């Protein structure tokens, strides 16, 4: 605007110094406006960020709340017991044949030839007994036999003579019959004397104590000079055991008796022989239950060619049982409540059905179910006490490396 225009309007021209101050004021105002706009933009951005953060937090809280409200559980399916359980039972090793060796003849022990731990063969001499009384009885029996033989010889010759006389009618028939009776009696006396001699000879043969079978002497109860009583009325001289094979007797509870059959293989372990297992077979069963213990006796035959096992040792017998073709579930799937034993079955929609079941045998980590579930039912493991009918349950993610069930 020119000076003439200013003069017309009555506006005085600005001093150059005042014009500069006005320009500065305008710049300050402009900067203030810009600053205010920047502040407003920053406040708007902060407010938006706060709103977005709160919305995100609300969504995360909602998701976390929903996640915490969901019940997670490990699940498993009922398995068919195709292999059958393994039953561990205590047992004691015994010789396959084990017998005390007693004397049949009375006397004094002259000498013994085998001590404990000696391996003997059948018929091998173990000890000798002095039997002076039996020796005298045998001598007396031989003399009595000689007498009976002499009497028989006389009776036989007498009968021959009397028969010749009877033919001549020199003697009566009664007298001839009496002589024939005497001859028969003499023959019977001789037979009795022979039997007595044979008995004493057999008794005298028992002076030699021999092994009735091959085995190991596990006990010697006598020494030289001991008085030996016939018939084993006192103590036995030796205890002989056959150590190959061995026998093991175990008592199987009634609940498993039907699953044990002859010919089944078993695994035997001994605590002192760490890392070693021995295989045997069920030889026979008692086929009956003892009323007092409600168990069935089972005999197991165990080869022992190396002689590592000793008769009388305590062992553990692992007896694999035949399968009963029933379903087996983990023990931690059971729910014990006042209305009975139940399991939690999860449907495809994730809802829980508390189903009553009938339990059979208990195998420790698993139990046998007689009724209540099928092999396709998904069971909840370790169900909480608060679990109720119709609750929603989700399958918990399996840990890394775990097998899905």
VOPAGU-2260 file (C-alpha; in pm, 1 decimal, decimal comma):
REM VOPAGU-2260
SITE   aa  ch    i         X         Y         Z
SITE  UNK   A    0       0,0       0,0       0,0
SITE  UNK   A    1     148,6     336,0     -95,1
SITE  UNK   A    2     187,8     645,2     111,8
SITE  UNK   A    3     -82,3     827,1     -83,7
SITE  UNK   A    4    -326,8     548,2       1,6
SITE  UNK   A    5    -221,3     562,7     360,9
SITE  UNK   A    6    -268,0     927,5     372,4
SITE  UNK   A    7    -613,6     895,3     225,3
SITE  UNK   A    8    -714,6     643,8     483,2
SITE  UNK   A    9    -558,2     841,0     758,8
SITE  UNK   A   10    -309,6     567,2     836,1
SITE  UNK   A   11      31,5     679,0     910,7
SITE  UNK   A   12     316,4     486,7     752,4
SITE  UNK   A   13     494,8     248,5     976,4
SITE  UNK   A   14     827,5     315,8    1094,1
SITE  UNK   A   15    1075,8      66,9     952,0
SITE  UNK   A   16    1164,5     -31,1    1306,4
SITE  UNK   A   17     801,6    -100,5    1395,9
SITE  UNK   A   18     756,1    -298,5    1079,0
SITE  UNK   A   19    1033,7    -531,2    1182,9
SITE  UNK   A   20     876,9    -589,2    1524,4
SITE  UNK   A   21     544,4    -668,6    1361,9
SITE  UNK   A   22     708,7    -921,3    1138,4
SITE  UNK   A   23     864,9   -1086,8    1439,5
SITE  UNK   A   24     529,9   -1102,4    1612,8
SITE  UNK   A   25     374,1   -1266,8    1312,0
SITE  UNK   A   26     650,1   -1525,2    1303,3
SITE  UNK   A   27     600,2   -1597,6    1673,1
SITE  UNK   A   28     227,7   -1641,7    1624,1
SITE  UNK   A   29     284,7   -1871,3    1329,5
SITE  UNK   A   30     529,4   -2081,3    1526,4
SITE  UNK   A   31     293,0   -2097,5    1820,8
SITE  UNK   A   32      17,6   -2217,6    1589,0
SITE  UNK   A   33     247,4   -2479,9    1442,3
SITE  UNK   A   34     354,0   -2589,4    1790,8
SITE  UNK   A   35      -5,2   -2608,7    1901,3
SITE  UNK   A   36     -90,7   -2819,1    1598,3
SITE  UNK   A   37     207,1   -3050,8    1667,4
SITE  UNK   A   38     102,3   -3082,6    2030,3
SITE  UNK   A   39    -252,7   -3161,3    1930,0
SITE  UNK   A   40    -131,2   -3420,8    1681,5
SITE  UNK   A   41      91,1   -3577,4    1943,6
SITE  UNK   A   42    -192,1   -3579,0    2194,8
SITE  UNK   A   43    -418,2   -3736,4    1936,7
SITE  UNK   A   44    -156,0   -4000,1    1858,3
SITE  UNK   A   45    -104,9   -4069,9    2229,5
SITE  UNK   A   46    -476,2   -4096,3    2286,4
SITE  UNK   A   47    -511,2   -4329,2    1990,4
SITE  UNK   A   48    -221,5   -4540,4    2110,8
SITE  UNK   A   49    -375,9   -4558,9    2458,0
SITE  UNK   A   50    -710,4   -4660,9    2315,1
SITE  UNK   A   51    -553,1   -4924,0    2093,6
SITE  UNK   A   52    -342,2   -5054,4    2383,1
SITE  UNK   A   53    -647,9   -5078,9    2603,2
SITE  UNK   A   54    -842,6   -5257,7    2331,3
SITE  UNK   A   55    -554,5   -5500,4    2278,9
SITE  UNK   A   56    -525,5   -5558,9    2653,6
SITE  UNK   A   57    -899,1   -5619,8    2677,4
SITE  UNK   A   58    -883,6   -5872,0    2393,5
SITE  UNK   A   59    -578,8   -6046,9    2552,4
SITE  UNK   A   60    -752,9   -6051,6    2890,6
SITE  UNK   A   61   -1066,2   -6192,2    2732,1
SITE  UNK   A   62    -864,4   -6460,3    2551,7
SITE  UNK   A   63    -668,5   -6543,3    2868,6
SITE  UNK   A   64    -989,3   -6560,7    3070,9
SITE  UNK   A   65   -1142,7   -6790,4    2812,2
SITE  UNK   A   66    -827,3   -7002,9    2811,3
SITE  UNK   A   67    -823,8   -7028,8    3190,3
SITE  UNK   A   68   -1191,3   -7116,7    3193,3
SITE  UNK   A   69   -1127,2   -7410,1    2956,6
SITE  UNK   A   70   -1041,6   -7744,0    3130,0
SITE  UNK   A   71    -754,1   -7931,8    2969,8
SITE  UNK   A   72    -686,7   -8298,2    3030,2
SITE  UNK   A   73    -470,0   -8580,3    2906,9
SITE  UNK   A   74    -669,8   -8860,0    2746,1
SITE  UNK   A   75    -623,2   -9225,5    2658,2
SITE  UNK   A   76    -815,0   -9508,0    2495,9
SITE  UNK   A   77    -897,1   -9844,1    2648,7
SITE  UNK   A   78    -659,7  -10111,1    2519,7
SITE  UNK   A   79    -734,1  -10474,5    2448,5
SITE  UNK   A   80    -531,9  -10708,4    2673,9
SITE  UNK   A   81    -390,3  -10916,8    2390,6
SITE  UNK   A   82     -59,5  -10996,1    2557,3
SITE  UNK   A   83    -192,1  -11051,3    2908,5
SITE  UNK   A   84     -38,7  -10931,9    3235,2
SITE  UNK   A   85     282,3  -11056,5    3393,9
SITE  UNK   A   86     243,8  -11191,0    3745,2
SITE  UNK   A   87     547,6  -11175,8    3978,6
SITE  UNK   A   88     543,9  -11439,1    4252,9
SITE  UNK   A   89     799,6  -11554,1    4512,9
SITE  UNK   A   90     936,7  -11906,9    4494,9
SITE  UNK   A   91    1199,2  -12138,0    4641,6
SITE  UNK   A   92    1429,6  -12356,2    4433,8
SITE  UNK   A   93    1422,8  -12728,5    4500,0
SITE  UNK   A   94    1611,9  -13019,5    4353,4
SITE  UNK   A   95    1419,3  -13198,8    4081,6
SITE  UNK   A   96    1465,7  -13512,1    4289,5
SITE  UNK   A   97    1552,8  -13459,0    4655,2
SITE  UNK   A   98    1559,2  -13733,7    4915,4
SITE  UNK   A   99    1714,1  -13814,6    5253,7
SITE  UNK   A  100    1938,5  -14122,1    5237,4
SITE  UNK   A  101    1871,4  -14347,6    5536,5
SITE  UNK   A  102    2010,2  -14685,2    5640,4
SITE  UNK   A  103    1811,6  -15007,5    5609,3
SITE  UNK   A  104    2049,1  -15197,6    5836,3
SITE  UNK   A  105    2133,3  -15116,5    6198,4
SITE  UNK   A  106    2494,2  -15090,7    6313,3
SITE  UNK   A  107    2784,5  -14848,4    6343,0
SITE  UNK   A  108    2915,9  -14624,7    6068,6
SITE  UNK   A  109    3247,5  -14766,9    5955,3
SITE  UNK   A  110    3337,2  -14500,0    5700,7
SITE  UNK   A  111    3186,3  -14229,9    5482,6
SITE  UNK   A  112    3319,8  -14150,9    5134,6
SITE  UNK   A  113    3126,9  -13840,7    5021,8
SITE  UNK   A  114    3086,8  -13507,7    5195,7
SITE  UNK   A  115    2865,6  -13202,7    5132,8
SITE  UNK   A  116    2905,5  -13053,5    4786,6
SITE  UNK   A  117    3022,2  -13382,1    4634,5
SITE  UNK   A  118    2867,1  -13469,5    4300,8
SITE  UNK   A  119    2785,9  -13839,9    4283,4
SITE  UNK   A  120    2656,5  -14074,4    4017,5
SITE  UNK   A  121    2379,5  -14325,1    4058,1
SITE  UNK   A  122    2503,9  -14636,3    4242,7
SITE  UNK   A  123    2819,0  -14467,6    4376,9
SITE  UNK   A  124    2922,6  -14572,7    4728,9
SITE  UNK   A  125    2853,2  -14311,6    4996,7
SITE  UNK   A  126    2924,3  -14493,5    5325,3
SITE  UNK   A  127    2968,1  -14835,3    5489,2
SITE  UNK   A  128    2808,0  -14969,5    5808,1
SITE  UNK   A  129    2930,3  -15240,6    6041,9
SITE  UNK   A  130    2643,8  -15482,4    6120,7
SITE  UNK   A  131    2768,9  -15757,8    6356,4
SITE  UNK   A  132    2418,3  -15858,3    6461,6
SITE  UNK   A  133    2301,4  -15903,2    6103,1
SITE  UNK   A  134    2614,4  -16106,1    6028,0
SITE  UNK   A  135    2534,5  -16339,7    6317,5
SITE  UNK   A  136    2172,3  -16365,7    6213,7
SITE  UNK   A  137    2279,5  -16460,1    5863,1
SITE  UNK   A  138    2510,7  -16730,3    5996,9
SITE  UNK   A  139    2229,2  -16864,7    6213,2
SITE  UNK   A  140    1990,4  -16860,4    5919,0
SITE  UNK   A  141    2240,3  -17053,3    5704,4
SITE  UNK   A  142    2270,7  -17316,7    5977,4
SITE  UNK   A  143    1893,2  -17341,9    6007,1
SITE  UNK   A  144    1869,0  -17386,2    5634,6
SITE  UNK   A  145    2119,1  -17668,6    5652,4
SITE  UNK   A  146    1905,3  -17834,6    5917,0
SITE  UNK   A  147    1594,9  -17794,4    5702,3
SITE  UNK   A  148    1778,1  -17940,9    5404,4
SITE  UNK   A  149    1886,9  -18242,7    5608,5
SITE  UNK   A  150    1532,6  -18295,0    5738,0
SITE  UNK   A  151    1401,6  -18274,2    5382,6
SITE  UNK   A  152    1653,7  -18531,5    5262,9
SITE  UNK   A  153    1548,2  -18770,9    5541,0
SITE  UNK   A  154    1178,3  -18712,0    5477,0
SITE  UNK   A  155    1221,3  -18769,3    5103,3
SITE  UNK   A  156    1404,9  -19099,5    5149,1
SITE  UNK   A  157    1148,3  -19209,3    5409,3
SITE  UNK   A  158     862,1  -19145,1    5169,7
SITE  UNK   A  159    1034,0  -19344,0    4897,0
SITE  UNK   A  160    1076,8  -19644,1    5131,3
SITE  UNK   A  161     722,4  -19628,4    5262,4
SITE  UNK   A  162     582,9  -19607,4    4911,1
SITE  UNK   A  163     775,3  -19924,9    4823,4
SITE  UNK   A  164     638,5  -20092,0    5136,4
SITE  UNK   A  165     287,0  -19981,9    5050,9
SITE  UNK   A  166     310,9  -20152,3    4718,0
SITE  UNK   A  167     381,5  -20473,8    4906,6
SITE  UNK   A  168      91,6  -20391,3    5139,6
SITE  UNK   A  169     336,9  -20399,1    5433,3
SITE  UNK   A  170     217,1  -20063,3    5569,2
SITE  UNK   A  171    -118,3  -19892,5    5578,8
SITE  UNK   A  172    -221,4  -19603,9    5359,4
SITE  UNK   A  173    -252,5  -19382,8    5668,5
SITE  UNK   A  174     109,5  -19437,6    5759,0
SITE  UNK   A  175     217,5  -19357,1    5400,1
SITE  UNK   A  176      13,7  -19033,6    5407,2
SITE  UNK   A  177     178,5  -18931,7    5732,1
SITE  UNK   A  178     522,8  -18978,9    5575,4
SITE  UNK   A  179     419,1  -18776,2    5270,1
SITE  UNK   A  180     295,5  -18497,4    5500,3
SITE  UNK   A  181     630,1  -18501,6    5679,2
SITE  UNK   A  182     804,6  -18465,4    5344,0
SITE  UNK   A  183     585,5  -18170,2    5248,0
SITE  UNK   A  184     652,6  -18003,0    5581,9
SITE  UNK   A  185    1026,8  -18051,9    5535,8
SITE  UNK   A  186    1008,6  -17890,1    5191,4
SITE  UNK   A  187     813,4  -17595,6    5335,3
SITE  UNK   A  188    1066,0  -17560,5    5616,2
SITE  UNK   A  189    1348,0  -17552,7    5364,3
SITE  UNK   A  190    1168,2  -17287,1    5157,3
SITE  UNK   A  191    1116,1  -17076,0    5469,7
SITE  UNK   A  192    1482,5  -17114,3    5561,7
SITE  UNK   A  193    1585,1  -17010,1    5210,3
SITE  UNK   A  194    1358,9  -16701,5    5229,3
SITE  UNK   A  195    1505,0  -16606,2    5565,4
SITE  UNK   A  196    1859,5  -16643,0    5435,0
SITE  UNK   A  197    1776,0  -16429,0    5130,7
SITE  UNK   A  198    1617,2  -16162,2    5352,3
SITE  UNK   A  199    1921,2  -16139,1    5572,7
SITE  UNK   A  200    2153,4  -16130,7    5273,6
SITE  UNK   A  201    1957,8  -15838,5    5127,4
SITE  UNK   A  202    1959,2  -15666,4    5465,8
SITE  UNK   A  203    2333,0  -15718,3    5488,2
SITE  UNK   A  204    2374,0  -15563,1    5143,8
SITE  UNK   A  205    2237,5  -15241,7    5293,5
SITE  UNK   A  206    2564,3  -15208,9    5480,9
SITE  UNK   A  207    2679,5  -15030,9    5168,1
SITE  UNK   A  208    2498,4  -14695,9    5131,7
SITE  UNK   A  209    2483,9  -14606,0    4762,9
SITE  UNK   A  210    2336,0  -14308,5    4574,8
SITE  UNK   A  211    1989,0  -14386,0    4436,9
SITE  UNK   A  212    2027,1  -14118,8    4166,2
SITE  UNK   A  213    2286,3  -13873,5    4036,2
SITE  UNK   A  214    2307,2  -13544,9    4222,9
SITE  UNK   A  215    2485,4  -13340,4    4487,3
SITE  UNK   A  216    2525,3  -13421,2    4856,7
SITE  UNK   A  217    2369,5  -13121,8    5029,5
SITE  UNK   A  218    2392,0  -13252,5    5386,7
SITE  UNK   A  219    2588,6  -13513,4    5586,3
SITE  UNK   A  220    2446,5  -13588,9    5929,9
SITE  UNK   A  221    2671,5  -13870,3    6059,2
SITE  UNK   A  222    3035,1  -13940,7    6129,5
SITE  UNK   A  223    3249,3  -14248,1    6185,9
SITE  UNK   A  224    3134,0  -14451,1    6484,4
SITE  UNK   A  225    2779,5  -14315,3    6500,0
SITE  UNK   A  226    2504,2  -14561,5    6584,7
SITE  UNK   A  227    2279,2  -14612,1    6284,2
SITE  UNK   A  228    1914,3  -14711,6    6326,6
SITE  UNK   A  229    1748,5  -14910,7    6051,2
SITE  UNK   A  230    1451,1  -14771,0    5866,0
SITE  UNK   A  231    1538,2  -14404,5    5910,2
SITE  UNK   A  232    1364,0  -14384,6    6246,7
SITE  UNK   A  233    1637,5  -14147,3    6359,6
SITE  UNK   A  234    1830,6  -13908,2    6141,6
SITE  UNK   A  235    1911,9  -13953,9    5774,1
SITE  UNK   A  236    2274,9  -14017,2    5682,9
SITE  UNK   A  237    2282,3  -13787,7    5378,3
SITE  UNK   A  238    2056,0  -13551,5    5186,6
SITE  UNK   A  239    2091,7  -13593,4    4811,8
SITE  UNK   A  240    1948,9  -13348,6    4555,3
SITE  UNK   A  241    1942,9  -13351,0    4176,7
SITE  UNK   A  242    2030,1  -12994,6    4071,2
SITE  UNK   A  243    1968,4  -13018,3    3697,3
SITE  UNK   A  244    1690,9  -12948,4    3636,7
SITE  UNK   A  245    1542,5  -12771,9    3938,2
SITE  UNK   A  246    1183,4  -12739,1    4053,5
SITE  UNK   A  247    1010,4  -12418,6    4161,9
SITE  UNK   A  248     672,2  -12425,3    4332,2
SITE  UNK   A  249     462,9  -12105,9    4336,2
SITE  UNK   A  250     111,8  -12034,0    4460,9
SITE  UNK   A  251     -99,7  -11849,6    4203,9
SITE  UNK   A  252    -396,3  -11649,0    4339,8
SITE  UNK   A  253    -741,3  -11767,9    4244,6
SITE  UNK   A  254    -802,4  -11459,8    4024,8
SITE  UNK   A  255    -524,0  -11569,1    3786,9
SITE  UNK   A  256    -548,6  -11946,8    3817,9
SITE  UNK   A  257    -753,5  -11989,7    3499,6
SITE  UNK   A  258    -484,7  -11812,3    3293,9
SITE  UNK   A  259    -198,6  -12049,5    3386,2
SITE  UNK   A  260    -145,2  -12343,5    3150,7
SITE  UNK   A  261     117,5  -12617,3    3129,5
SITE  UNK   A  262     396,4  -12533,3    2886,9
SITE  UNK   A  263     398,7  -12157,3    2950,2
SITE  UNK   A  264     744,2  -12001,6    2965,4
SITE  UNK   A  265     844,1  -11811,2    3278,8
SITE  UNK   A  266    1138,5  -11587,0    3366,6
SITE  UNK   A  267    1315,1  -11643,5    3697,9
SITE  UNK   A  268    1549,2  -11394,8    3864,7
SITE  UNK   A  269    1753,7  -11400,5    4182,7
SITE  UNK   A  270    1846,4  -11079,1    4361,9
SITE  UNK   A  271    2205,3  -11194,1    4422,8
SITE  UNK   A  272    2257,4  -11267,8    4051,5
SITE  UNK   A  273    2206,1  -10916,3    3919,6
SITE  UNK   A  274    2142,5  -10891,7    3546,8
SITE  UNK   A  275    2092,4  -11265,6    3498,6
SITE  UNK   A  276    1761,1  -11420,7    3399,8
SITE  UNK   A  277    1671,6  -11787,6    3373,7
SITE  UNK   A  278    1393,3  -11934,9    3163,0
SITE  UNK   A  279    1176,1  -12221,6    3275,1
SITE  UNK   A  280     843,6  -12379,6    3184,5
SITE  UNK   A  281     526,7  -12459,4    3372,3
SITE  UNK   A  282     546,1  -12836,0    3413,5
SITE  UNK   A  283     204,2  -12892,0    3570,4
SITE  UNK   A  284     -60,2  -12729,9    3785,4
SITE  UNK   A  285    -262,6  -12863,4    4074,1
SITE  UNK   A  286    -583,1  -12792,4    3875,4
SITE  UNK   A  287    -757,7  -12706,7    4202,0
SITE  UNK   A  288    -776,3  -12420,7    4450,7
SITE  UNK   A  289    -660,9  -12471,8    4808,4
SITE  UNK   A  290    -949,4  -12366,6    5031,1
SITE  UNK   A  291    -722,5  -12233,1    5307,1
SITE  UNK   A  292    -521,0  -11992,3    5088,3
SITE  UNK   A  293    -739,1  -11957,4    4775,3
SITE  UNK   A  294    -435,1  -12027,8    4560,9
SITE  UNK   A  295    -336,6  -12291,4    4308,2
SITE  UNK   A  296       1,9  -12463,5    4328,3
SITE  UNK   A  297     207,9  -12451,9    4009,2
SITE  UNK   A  298     525,0  -12651,3    3944,7
SITE  UNK   A  299     793,2  -12500,9    3719,7
SITE  UNK   A  300    1081,6  -12692,7    3566,3
SITE  UNK   A  301    1405,3  -12492,0    3542,8
SITE  UNK   A  302    1719,4  -12611,2    3357,0
SITE  UNK   A  303    2040,8  -12557,7    3554,5
SITE  UNK   A  304    2318,1  -12697,2    3336,6
SITE  UNK   A  305    2571,8  -12437,3    3451,4
SITE  UNK   A  306    2491,3  -12491,9    3818,0
SITE  UNK   A  307    2446,5  -12118,2    3878,0
SITE  UNK   A  308    2131,8  -12171,2    4082,6
SITE  UNK   A  309    2139,1  -12347,1    4418,3
SITE  UNK   A  310    1856,5  -12549,0    4573,5
SITE  UNK   A  311    1685,0  -12365,3    4856,1
SITE  UNK   A  312    1748,5  -12017,7    4710,4
SITE  UNK   A  313    1472,6  -11754,7    4711,6
SITE  UNK   A  314    1377,9  -11639,4    4360,5
SITE  UNK   A  315    1117,5  -11425,4    4187,5
SITE  UNK   A  316     907,7  -11589,9    3917,3
SITE  UNK   A  317     766,7  -11365,9    3640,9
SITE  UNK   A  318     470,8  -11556,6    3502,0
SITE  UNK   A  319     326,9  -11413,7    3174,5
SITE  UNK   A  320     -43,8  -11492,3    3181,0
SITE  UNK   A  321    -265,4  -11567,2    2885,3
SITE  UNK   A  322    -484,3  -11281,7    2769,4
SITE  UNK   A  323    -845,2  -11275,0    2882,7
SITE  UNK   A  324    -940,4  -11056,6    2578,6
SITE  UNK   A  325   -1083,2  -10782,5    2798,2
SITE  UNK   A  326   -1023,5  -10406,5    2793,3
SITE  UNK   A  327    -754,4  -10254,0    3012,5
SITE  UNK   A  328    -737,6   -9886,8    3114,4
SITE  UNK   A  329    -486,9   -9684,3    3320,9
SITE  UNK   A  330    -558,8   -9678,0    3691,8
SITE  UNK   A  331    -555,8   -9296,1    3698,4
SITE  UNK   A  332    -865,2   -9287,5    3473,4
SITE  UNK   A  333   -1091,0   -9413,7    3752,7
SITE  UNK   A  334   -1317,9   -9186,7    3956,6
SITE  UNK   A  335   -1421,8   -9315,5    4299,4
SITE  UNK   A  336   -1734,4   -9147,2    4430,0
SITE  UNK   A  337   -2023,4   -9226,8    4658,4
SITE  UNK   A  338   -2239,8   -9349,9    4371,7
SITE  UNK   A  339   -1976,5   -9599,6    4255,0
SITE  UNK   A  340   -1670,9   -9625,4    4034,0
SITE  UNK   A  341   -1686,2   -9425,6    3711,7
SITE  UNK   A  342   -1474,0   -9302,1    3422,6
SITE  UNK   A  343   -1494,5   -8969,0    3237,5
SITE  UNK   A  344   -1562,2   -9031,6    2868,5
SITE  UNK   A  345   -1506,3   -8730,6    2638,8
SITE  UNK   A  346   -1730,1   -8696,6    2333,3
SITE  UNK   A  347   -1630,3   -8554,2    1995,4
SITE  UNK   A  348   -1778,6   -8217,6    2101,6
SITE  UNK   A  349   -1562,2   -8211,5    2415,1
SITE  UNK   A  350   -1838,8   -8277,1    2666,6
SITE  UNK   A  351   -1784,2   -8518,7    2955,2
SITE  UNK   A  352   -2000,0   -8822,1    3029,7
SITE  UNK   A  353   -1941,6   -8985,1    3369,1
SITE  UNK   A  354   -2000,5   -9352,8    3294,6
SITE  UNK   A  355   -2021,0   -9631,6    3557,5
SITE  UNK   A  356   -1782,6   -9925,2    3505,5
SITE  UNK   A  357   -1726,5  -10271,7    3649,2
SITE  UNK   A  358   -1366,2  -10343,5    3747,6
SITE  UNK   A  359   -1202,1  -10684,7    3709,6
SITE  UNK   A  360    -844,6  -10760,3    3807,7
SITE  UNK   A  361    -596,0  -10497,4    3921,0
SITE  UNK   A  362    -258,9  -10514,5    3743,0
SITE  UNK   A  363     -95,5  -10224,0    3926,3
SITE  UNK   A  364     -70,4   -9941,8    3670,7
SITE  UNK   A  365    -369,8  -10073,6    3479,2
SITE  UNK   A  366    -701,1  -10236,6    3565,4
SITE  UNK   A  367    -925,6  -10472,9    3377,4
SITE  UNK   A  368   -1274,8  -10349,2    3287,7
SITE  UNK   A  369   -1551,5  -10604,6    3253,8
SITE  UNK   A  370   -1813,2  -10358,3    3126,7
SITE  UNK   A  371   -1881,5   -9987,2    3085,1
SITE  UNK   A  372   -1653,5   -9865,5    2803,1
SITE  UNK   A  373   -1555,8   -9953,9    2448,0
SITE  UNK   A  374   -1218,4   -9941,8    2279,5
SITE  UNK   A  375   -1323,3   -9626,5    2087,1
SITE  UNK   A  376   -1404,6   -9422,8    2398,2
SITE  UNK   A  377   -1163,8   -9141,9    2484,9
SITE  UNK   A  378   -1102,9   -9142,6    2861,4
SITE  UNK   A  379    -993,1   -8844,1    3070,3
SITE  UNK   A  380    -682,5   -8913,8    3277,8
SITE  UNK   A  381    -641,6   -8772,8    3628,9
SITE  UNK   A  382    -992,6   -8621,3    3632,5
SITE  UNK   A  383   -1038,1   -8347,3    3896,8
SITE  UNK   A  384   -1285,5   -8392,8    4179,6
SITE  UNK   A  385   -1487,7   -8099,4    4047,8
SITE  UNK   A  386   -1547,9   -8262,9    3710,6
SITE  UNK   A  387   -1921,8   -8299,8    3650,7
SITE  UNK   A  388   -2151,9   -8442,8    3387,3
SITE  UNK   A  389   -2162,3   -8224,6    3074,3
SITE  UNK   A  390   -1848,1   -8021,0    3150,7
SITE  UNK   A  391   -1643,4   -7903,2    2854,6
SITE  UNK   A  392   -1296,1   -8049,1    2834,8
SITE  UNK   A  393   -1021,0   -7988,8    2580,5
SITE  UNK   A  394    -740,5   -8227,8    2499,0
SITE  UNK   A  395    -416,0   -8096,0    2644,0
SITE  UNK   A  396    -132,0   -8058,2    2394,0
SITE  UNK   A  397     115,0   -8341,5    2419,1
SITE  UNK   A  398     465,9   -8250,1    2541,3
SITE  UNK   A  399     739,5   -8254,3    2279,8
SITE  UNK   A  400     852,5   -8606,6    2196,3
SITE  UNK   A  401     549,4   -8768,6    2363,5
SITE  UNK   A  402     337,1   -9021,7    2181,4
SITE  UNK   A  403     -14,4   -8907,3    2106,2
SITE  UNK   A  404    -285,9   -9117,1    2266,1
